[in-house]
């Protein structure tokens, strides 16, 4: 994969060397940083897990997982798990019962390969997707360290609105939380919509009420993690000193290795989370916990629990307001959120971030005049910032969130249409296998259930079904299955039930 050529020439050896040099410089400039981190103890950490823990982890290794080119694949180590675990635990006892603990450089390093991003021209390094591979046993040991860290921090982290990389939480929980906000605001606006009959019954009580939600886009979020800040926050969370020592020294003097023409270029990296590392997801949650620590004194803990939803690097804010004053408070708190994100050296993409708004009331125009800005083409929300400026965020009618569509209208139906398009796209890519008669029908149906139906139904349960969605889902399933089976109504005259019974 490293021999992938950027589209800058005819692919001769000179172009390949130029491409390699370009990628090396890109990695060096993108992820350069300090090679050492703050330490809080000089006590030997010891080994926080047993031989049996290592043996169980070895048996769970996936035999087909890719590993870095210089190292043996997992299938080799799975041949005798207990023998490997005993020897590895003996080595770790020698390495980690001294200070500083010894961690092999091969365990700290990653071997980076670049693959094209879909829909990109792939003539620049930032239009390629870096994939990093690691040594199998080092990755396994880091996974055991990660399990220990999760046991220590799970209770603390689960108290916040984090829905990614934590036990008993998933993307569907975040989708469900956001969809409930959409349904609540839709009902609120519907019940307080100004009509002639309502005005005759009673005068309007609210000048402005409704809901606002913000979708924030972080640019290369995992690549901009400041490791020293992360380690300091782990210490603040009272992480066990032994675990903190191992994690700290593991992230010092790390390197990315790029292979070309049977030679390896070693590039020191001092920032970002290590891609492909077992501990990277939980460290991201810890970094987001640091964000909440900065935000809480400014907004209050209640606002964070009610309005903020965090899933990986997707940040969503959903607010409900009944007065212009409540809207001002929400917009001020959103400004605090933007300030705290930038304080953590994360970069916001204001072109890809946007707001969805739904309002009702007796005097909306006057109430919204100084809070929003209207141009010939677009409307912007004016978010007040710490320095007195105002950030303009575009207002849209709907947005895509974790593979679903969110809006204050028929978001259930919009999500269904989005999932149906994605499913038909996947069906088209797999059509030659799904309709290949040389494969037995049960195998083709299993492929459809695994690869197509999961795409079709993703997010639908979290956003709730409507009768229209159920009928459309049934029709789509029948259409797909009849294409796979090869029984077309215009040829055979069979109805759906007859096709399924015969098959």
C-alpha positions in Angstrom: 0.0 0.0 0.0 2.9 2.3 0.6 3.7 2.2 -3.1 0.5 4.0 -3.8 1.4 6.9 -6.1 -0.1 10.3 -5.9 -1.4 11.4 -9.3 1.6 13.6 -10.1 3.3 11.7 -12.9 3.5 8.6 -15.0 4.5 6.4 -12.0 8.2 6.0 -12.7 10.7 5.5 -10.0 11.6 9.2 -9.7 7.9 10.0 -9.1 7.7 7.3 -6.4 10.7 8.7 -4.6 9.2 12.1 -4.8 5.9 10.8 -3.5 7.6 9.0 -0.6 9.5 12.2 0.4 6.3 14.2 0.2 4.6 11.7 2.6 7.5 11.7 5.0 7.5 15.5 5.2 3.7 15.5 5.6 3.9 13.1 8.6 6.8 15.0 10.2 5.0 18.3 9.9 1.5 17.0 10.9 2.5 15.1 14.1 5.6 16.7 15.4 5.6 17.5 19.1 7.6 17.0 22.4 9.0 13.5 22.8 8.7 13.5 26.6 5.7 13.9 29.0 5.3 15.0 32.6 5.8 12.3 35.2 4.3 12.2 38.7 6.1 9.2 40.3 9.4 7.3 40.1 8.1 4.1 41.5 8.4 0.9 39.4 4.9 0.1 38.1 5.0 -3.7 38.1 2.6 -5.8 36.0 -1.1 -5.0 36.6 -2.4 -8.3 35.1 -1.7 -12.1 35.4 -0.5 -14.8 33.1 -4.1 -16.0 32.7 -5.2 -12.6 31.6 -2.6 -12.6 28.9 -3.5 -16.1 27.8 -7.2 -15.2 27.5 -6.3 -12.2 25.5 -4.2 -14.3 23.1 -7.0 -16.7 22.5 -9.3 -13.8 21.6 -6.9 -12.4 18.9 -8.4 -12.3 15.5 -6.4 -14.6 13.2 -6.9 -12.4 10.1 -6.1 -9.0 11.6 -3.4 -7.1 9.7 -0.1 -6.5 11.5 3.0 -4.5 10.6 5.1 -6.1 8.0 8.2 -7.0 10.1 6.2 -9.0 12.6 4.4 -12.3 13.0 0.6 -12.5 12.6 -1.8 -13.4 15.4 -2.4 -16.9 14.2 1.2 -17.8 15.1 0.8 -16.7 18.8 -2.6 -18.5 19.1 -0.8 -21.9 18.6 0.2 -22.1 22.3 -1.4 -19.2 24.2 -0.3 -20.3 27.7 3.3 -20.8 26.7 3.4 -17.4 25.1 1.6 -15.8 28.0 4.0 -17.3 30.6 7.1 -16.1 28.7 5.6 -12.6 28.0 4.6 -12.2 31.7 8.2 -13.1 32.7 9.6 -10.5 30.4 7.2 -7.8 31.6 8.1 -8.6 35.2 11.8 -7.9 34.3 10.9 -4.7 32.3 8.3 -3.1 34.6 9.8 -3.8 38.0 12.4 -1.1 37.4 12.1 2.7 36.8 11.8 3.9 34.2 9.9 0.9 32.9 11.3 -0.7 29.7 8.9 -0.7 26.8 10.4 -2.0 23.5 10.6 0.6 20.7 8.8 -1.8 18.4 5.8 -1.6 20.8 5.8 2.2 20.7 6.1 2.5 16.9 3.5 2.3 14.2 3.9 1.4 10.6 1.9 3.8 8.5 0.3 3.1 5.1 -1.8 5.5 3.1 -5.0 4.5 1.2 -7.2 6.7 -1.0 -10.2 8.5 0.6 -13.4 7.9 -1.3 -14.4 10.8 -3.6 -11.0 12.5 -3.3 -8.5 13.3 -6.1 -5.7 11.7 -4.1 -3.1 14.1 -5.4 -2.2 15.6 -2.0 -1.2 13.8 1.3 -4.2 15.2 3.2 -6.5 13.5 0.6 -5.2 10.1 1.7 -6.2 8.2 4.8 -3.4 7.0 7.0 -3.7 3.5 8.4 -1.2 2.5 11.1 -0.4 -1.1 12.0 1.4 -2.3 15.1 3.2 -5.3 16.6 0.7 -7.9 17.8 2.0 -8.7 21.3 2.6 -5.0 22.1 -0.9 -4.2 21.0 -2.2 -7.0 23.1 -0.4 -5.8 26.2 -1.7 -2.3 25.7 -5.2 -3.8 25.5 -4.8 -5.3 28.9 -3.5 -2.0 30.3 -6.6 -0.4 28.7 -8.9 -2.8 30.5 -7.3 -1.8 33.8 -7.8 1.9 33.0 -11.4 1.4 32.0 -12.1 -0.4 35.3 -10.6 2.5 37.1 -12.3 5.4 35.2 -15.6 3.9 33.9 -17.7 5.2 36.8 -16.3 8.7 36.5 -16.6 8.9 32.7 -20.1 7.4 32.6 -21.4 10.3 34.7 -21.0 12.6 31.7 -22.8 12.7 28.4 -20.2 10.4 26.7 -21.8 7.8 24.5 -18.7 6.4 22.6 -16.0 3.9 23.7 -17.6 3.2 27.0 -19.3 -0.1 28.2 -23.0 -0.4 27.8 -23.2 2.6 25.5 -23.4 2.8 21.8 -24.1 5.1 18.8 -27.8 4.2 19.0 -27.9 5.8 22.5 -26.6 9.1 21.2 -29.0 8.9 18.2 -31.9 8.2 20.5 -31.0 11.1 22.8 -30.8 13.5 19.8 -34.0 12.2 18.2 -35.9 12.7 21.5 -34.8 16.3 21.5 -36.1 16.7 17.9 -39.4 15.1 18.7 -39.8 17.3 21.9 -39.2 20.5 20.0 -41.4 19.5 17.1 -44.3 18.9 19.5 -43.6 22.1 21.4 -43.7 24.2 18.3 -46.8 22.4 16.9 -48.7 22.9 20.2 -47.9 26.7 20.3 -48.2 27.5 16.7 -50.2 30.7 16.2 -53.5 30.2 14.5 -56.6 32.4 14.3 -58.6 30.0 16.6 -55.8 30.0 19.2 -55.6 33.8 19.2 -59.3 34.1 19.7 -59.3 31.8 22.6 -56.4 33.5 24.5 -53.7 36.1 23.7 -50.3 34.7 23.0 -48.2 34.3 26.2 -44.8 33.8 24.7 -42.9 36.1 22.3 -40.4 33.5 21.4 -40.0 29.8 22.1 -38.7 26.7 20.4 -35.5 24.7 20.0 -32.0 25.0 18.7 -29.5 22.3 18.0 -25.8 22.6 17.0 -23.7 20.1 15.1 -20.0 20.8 15.6 -17.3 19.5 13.2 -13.8 19.0 14.5 -11.0 19.0 12.0 -8.7 16.0 12.4 -9.7 15.8 16.1 -7.6 12.7 17.1 -4.6 14.2 15.4 -4.6 17.4 17.6 -4.6 15.8 21.0 -2.1 17.4 23.3 -0.5 14.5 25.1 0.9 16.5 28.1 -2.7 17.8 28.8 -4.0 14.3 28.5 -1.5 12.9 31.0 -2.1 15.7 33.4 -5.8 15.1 33.3 -5.3 11.4 33.9 -3.4 12.3 37.0 -6.2 14.7 38.1 -8.7 11.8 37.8 -6.6 9.9 40.4 -5.5 7.3 37.9 -3.5 4.6 39.7 0.2 5.7 39.6 1.3 2.4 38.1 -1.0 2.6 35.2 -0.2 6.2 34.7 3.5 5.4 34.6 3.1 2.7 31.9 0.8 4.9 29.8 3.1 7.9 30.0 6.3 6.1 29.1 4.5 4.2 26.3 3.7 7.5 24.7 7.2 8.9 24.9 9.6 8.8 21.9 7.0 7.3 19.6 7.7 7.0 15.9 5.8 6.5 12.7 7.6 4.2 10.2 7.1 4.6 6.5 8.4 1.7 4.3 9.6 2.2 0.7 11.9 0.2 -1.5 12.6 -2.2 1.4 13.8 0.7 3.5 12.1 2.2 6.6 12.0 5.9 7.4 11.6 6.5 11.2 9.7 9.8 11.9 9.4 11.0 15.6 5.9 12.0 16.5 4.9 13.8 19.7 1.2 14.6 19.3 -2.1 12.9 18.5 -3.5 9.6 19.8 -1.8 6.6 18.3 -4.1 5.3 15.5 -4.8 1.7 15.9 -3.8 1.6 19.5 -6.1 -0.2 21.9 -6.0 2.7 24.5 -6.7 5.5 22.0 -10.5 5.4 22.3 -10.6 5.7 26.1 -7.9 8.4 26.0 -10.2 10.4 23.7 -13.0 10.1 26.2 -10.6 11.3 28.9 -9.7 14.3 26.8 -13.4 15.1 26.3 -13.8 14.8 30.1 -11.2 17.5 30.3 -13.3 19.6 28.0 -16.3 19.2 30.3 -14.1 20.2 33.3 -13.3 23.4 31.6 -16.9 24.0 30.6 -18.7 23.2 33.8 -17.7 26.4 35.8 -19.0 28.5 32.8 -22.3 26.8 32.0 -23.2 24.7 35.0 -23.4 20.9 35.3 -27.2 20.9 34.5 -26.8 22.5 31.1 -24.1 20.0 30.1 -26.3 17.0 31.2 -29.4 18.3 29.5 -28.0 19.8 26.3 -24.7 18.1 25.4 -24.2 14.8 23.6 -20.7 13.5 22.9 -19.9 10.5 20.6 -16.3 10.2 19.5 -15.5 13.5 17.8 -19.2 14.3 17.1 -20.4 17.0 19.4 -24.1 17.9 19.5 -25.9 20.5 21.5 -29.7 20.5 21.8 -31.5 23.3 23.6 -35.1 24.1 24.4 -36.1 27.7 25.3 -39.4 29.3 26.3 -38.2 33.0 26.5 -35.7 35.1 24.6 -33.6 35.2 27.8 -33.3 31.4 27.8 -32.2 31.5 24.2 -29.6 34.1 25.1 -28.3 31.8 27.9 -28.1 28.8 25.5 -26.2 30.8 22.9 -23.8 32.2 25.5 -23.1 28.6 26.7 -22.5 27.5 23.2 -19.9 30.3 22.9 -18.3 29.0 26.1 -18.2 25.5 24.5 -16.5 26.8 21.4 -13.9 28.7 23.5 -13.1 25.6 25.6 -12.7 23.5 22.5 -10.1 25.9 21.1 -8.5 26.2 24.6 -7.7 22.4 24.2 -6.0 23.2 20.9 -8.7 21.4 18.9 -9.7 23.0 15.6 -13.3 23.7 14.7 -14.5 23.7 11.1 -17.0 26.6 11.0 -17.8 25.8 7.4 -19.0 22.3 8.3 -20.6 23.2 11.6 -24.2 24.4 11.5 -27.4 25.1 13.5 -30.9 23.9 13.2 -33.6 26.2 14.6 -37.4 25.9 15.1 -39.3 28.8 16.7 -42.8 30.0 17.4 -44.3 33.0 19.3 -46.1 36.3 19.0 -43.1 38.5 18.1 -40.4 36.3 16.6 -39.0 38.8 14.2 -38.1 41.4 16.8 -36.8 38.8 19.3 -34.5 37.2 16.7 -33.2 40.4 15.1 -30.0 40.8 17.2 -29.5 37.1 17.7 -29.5 36.0 14.1 -28.2 37.5 10.8 -30.0 37.2 7.5 -28.3 37.6 4.1 -29.6 37.2 0.6 -28.6 33.5 0.5 -28.5 32.3 4.1 -29.3 32.9 7.8 -26.7 32.7 10.5 -26.8 32.3 14.3 -24.6 34.9 16.1 -22.8 33.1 18.8 -21.1 35.4 21.4 -17.5 34.6 22.2 -15.2 35.3 25.2 -13.3 38.1 23.3 -16.5 40.0 22.5 -16.8 38.9 18.9 -19.6 36.8 17.4 -19.2 33.6 15.5 -21.5 33.2 12.6 -22.9 29.6 12.2 -25.2 28.8 9.3 -28.8 27.7 9.9 -30.0 24.6 8.0 -33.3 22.7 8.0 -31.7 19.3 8.7 -28.4 17.6 9.3 -26.8 14.1 9.2 -25.9 12.8 12.6 -24.1 9.4 13.0 -25.7 8.0 9.8 -29.2 9.4 10.5 -31.0 12.6 9.6 -32.0 15.0 12.3 -34.5 17.9 11.9 -37.5 19.4 13.6 -39.8 18.0 10.9 -40.3 14.4 9.8 -36.8 13.2 10.8 -38.0 9.6 11.0 -39.0 9.6 7.3 -35.9 11.5 6.4 -33.7 9.0 8.2 -35.4 6.2 6.4 -34.8 7.7 3.0 -31.1 8.2 3.9 -30.7 4.6 5.1 -32.5 3.3 2.0 -30.2 5.2 -0.3 -27.2 3.8 1.5 -28.6 0.2 1.4 -29.3 0.3 -2.3 -25.8 1.7 -2.9 -24.3 -1.2 -1.0 -26.6 -3.6 -2.8 -25.3 -2.3 -6.1 -21.7 -2.9 -5.0 -22.4 -6.5 -4.0 -24.9 -7.3 -6.8 -22.6 -9.6 -8.7 -22.3 -11.8 -5.7 -25.9 -11.5 -4.4 -27.2 -12.6 -7.8 -24.6 -15.1 -8.6 -26.4 -18.4 -9.1 -23.1 -20.4 -8.5 -23.5 -19.4 -4.8 -26.2 -21.2 -2.9 -29.3 -19.1 -2.0 -28.8 -19.5 1.8 -25.3 -18.1 1.4 -26.5 -15.1 -0.7 -29.3 -14.4 1.8 -26.8 -14.5 4.7 -24.6 -12.0 2.8 -27.7 -9.8 2.3 -28.6 -9.9 6.0 -25.1 -9.2 7.1 -24.1 -6.5 4.7 -27.3 -4.9 3.4 -30.0 -5.3 6.0 -27.8 -3.9 8.7 -27.2 -0.8 6.7 -30.9 -0.5 5.9 -32.1 -0.8 9.5 -29.2 1.2 11.2 -30.6 4.0 13.3 -34.3 3.3 12.6 -35.0 1.8 16.0 -33.3 4.8 17.7 -35.3 7.4 15.8 -38.6 5.4 16.1 -40.7 3.9 13.4 -43.8 5.4 11.7 -46.4 3.3 9.8 -45.1 4.9 6.5 -41.6 3.8 7.4 -42.6 0.2 8.1 -44.5 -0.1 4.9 -41.6 1.4 2.9 -39.1 -1.0 4.6 -41.3 -4.0 3.8 -41.5 -3.0 0.2 -37.7 -2.4 -0.1 -37.0 -5.8 1.5 -39.3 -7.5 -1.0 -37.6 -5.8 -3.9 -34.1 -6.8 -2.8 -35.1 -10.4 -2.0 -36.8 -10.9 -5.3 -33.7 -9.5 -7.1 -31.5 -12.0 -5.2 -33.9 -15.0 -5.8 -34.4 -14.0 -9.4 -38.2 -14.2 -9.3 -39.7 -11.1 -11.0 -43.4 -10.6 -10.9 -43.6 -9.5 -14.5 -42.2 -12.8 -15.5 -43.6 -15.4 -13.1 -46.7 -13.6 -11.8 -45.9 -14.7 -8.2 -46.8 -12.5 -5.3 -44.3 -11.8 -2.5 -45.6 -14.6 -0.2 -45.4 -17.2 -2.9 -41.8 -16.2 -3.7 -40.7 -16.5 -0.1 -42.5 -19.8 0.5 -41.0 -21.4 -2.5 -37.5 -20.1 -1.7 
